[in-house]
Amino acid sequence: QVQLVESGGGLVHPGGSLRLSCAASGSISSILAMGWFRQAPGKQREMVATITTGGIINYADSVKGRFTISRDNAKNTVYLQMSSLKPEDTAVYYCKANRGWRGVNWGQGTQVTVSS
């Protein structure tokens, strides 16, 4: 299993920035990809950004040019730098570890609220 702990959420004004962190522990070597997902009230959880162990990155169209996913292998941590935040970015953000046939693991989520 992999344990994921997110941090960095909070309240920010429109146009502001936040950086989310996801620290992984446990069976790190089994991770094939990691990603950030979000779920707004009344909506389905959606992919925000993913990064594979090979460095392939994918973004949702709604965040391209504003969000950046990165990782620090030495710290077993994945980051999501969010800039030019909009009210529609308000959601609970979850970190996910994809372990292939071994399954997936989710973090507990961190709330991001964009409001004036």
C-alpha positions in Angstrom: 0.0 0.0 0.0 0.9 3.6 -0.4 -0.1 6.3 2.0 -0.6 9.8 0.7 -0.8 13.0 2.7 -1.9 16.3 1.0 -1.2 19.7 2.3 -1.3 23.3 1.2 -4.9 24.0 0.6 -6.7 27.1 1.9 -8.6 30.3 1.0 -7.2 32.5 -1.7 -8.5 35.5 -3.7 -9.2 35.2 -7.4 -6.0 35.6 -9.3 -4.0 34.3 -6.4 -1.7 31.3 -6.1 -1.4 28.2 -4.0 0.9 25.2 -3.9 -0.3 21.8 -2.9 1.9 19.0 -1.8 1.4 15.3 -1.7 3.8 13.2 0.4 3.9 9.5 -0.4 5.1 6.7 1.9 5.0 2.9 1.9 5.4 0.9 -1.3 6.9 3.8 -3.3 8.5 1.6 -5.9 5.1 0.3 -7.0 3.9 3.7 -8.1 3.5 4.1 -11.9 2.0 7.6 -11.9 0.7 10.2 -9.5 -1.9 12.8 -10.1 -4.2 15.5 -8.7 -7.9 15.3 -8.9 -10.6 17.6 -7.6 -14.2 17.4 -6.7 -16.5 20.4 -6.3 -19.8 20.2 -4.5 -22.4 18.4 -6.5 -19.9 17.4 -9.2 -18.0 14.3 -10.1 -14.3 14.0 -9.3 -12.2 15.1 -12.2 -8.6 14.8 -13.2 -6.5 18.0 -12.9 -3.0 16.9 -13.7 -1.0 13.6 -13.8 2.7 12.7 -14.0 4.2 9.3 -14.7 7.4 7.9 -13.4 8.8 8.5 -16.8 7.9 12.2 -16.6 4.9 12.3 -19.0 2.6 15.0 -17.8 -1.1 15.6 -18.7 -3.3 18.5 -17.7 -7.0 19.1 -17.9 -7.8 21.7 -20.5 -9.4 23.9 -17.8 -6.0 24.3 -16.0 -3.5 24.3 -18.8 -1.2 27.3 -18.6 -2.2 28.0 -15.0 -1.3 24.9 -13.0 2.0 23.0 -13.0 2.6 19.5 -11.6 6.0 18.5 -10.5 7.7 16.0 -8.3 10.7 15.7 -6.0 11.8 12.0 -6.0 14.2 12.5 -3.1 11.2 13.6 -1.0 8.7 11.3 -2.5 6.5 14.3 -3.0 4.4 15.6 -5.8 3.4 19.3 -6.1 0.7 21.2 -7.8 1.5 24.9 -8.3 -1.7 26.7 -9.0 -1.7 30.2 -10.3 -4.4 32.6 -11.7 -6.9 30.8 -9.6 -10.6 31.2 -10.4 -13.7 30.7 -8.3 -14.5 27.6 -10.4 -11.2 26.1 -9.1 -12.9 25.8 -5.7 -13.0 22.1 -4.8 -11.5 19.4 -2.6 -8.2 18.4 -4.2 -7.1 14.8 -3.9 -3.8 13.1 -4.6 -3.8 9.8 -6.3 -1.2 7.1 -6.7 -1.6 4.7 -9.6 0.0 1.3 -8.9 -1.1 -0.5 -12.0 -2.5 -4.0 -11.3 -1.9 -3.3 -7.6 -4.6 -0.7 -7.6 -4.8 2.9 -6.6 -4.5 4.9 -3.4 -6.0 8.2 -2.6 -5.1 10.9 -0.1 -7.6 12.4 2.3 -8.0 15.6 0.3 -7.4 19.3 0.9 -9.9 22.1 0.5 -9.1 24.9 -1.9 -11.5 27.9 -1.9 -11.1 30.7 -4.3 -13.3 33.6 -3.2 -13.1 37.4 -2.8 
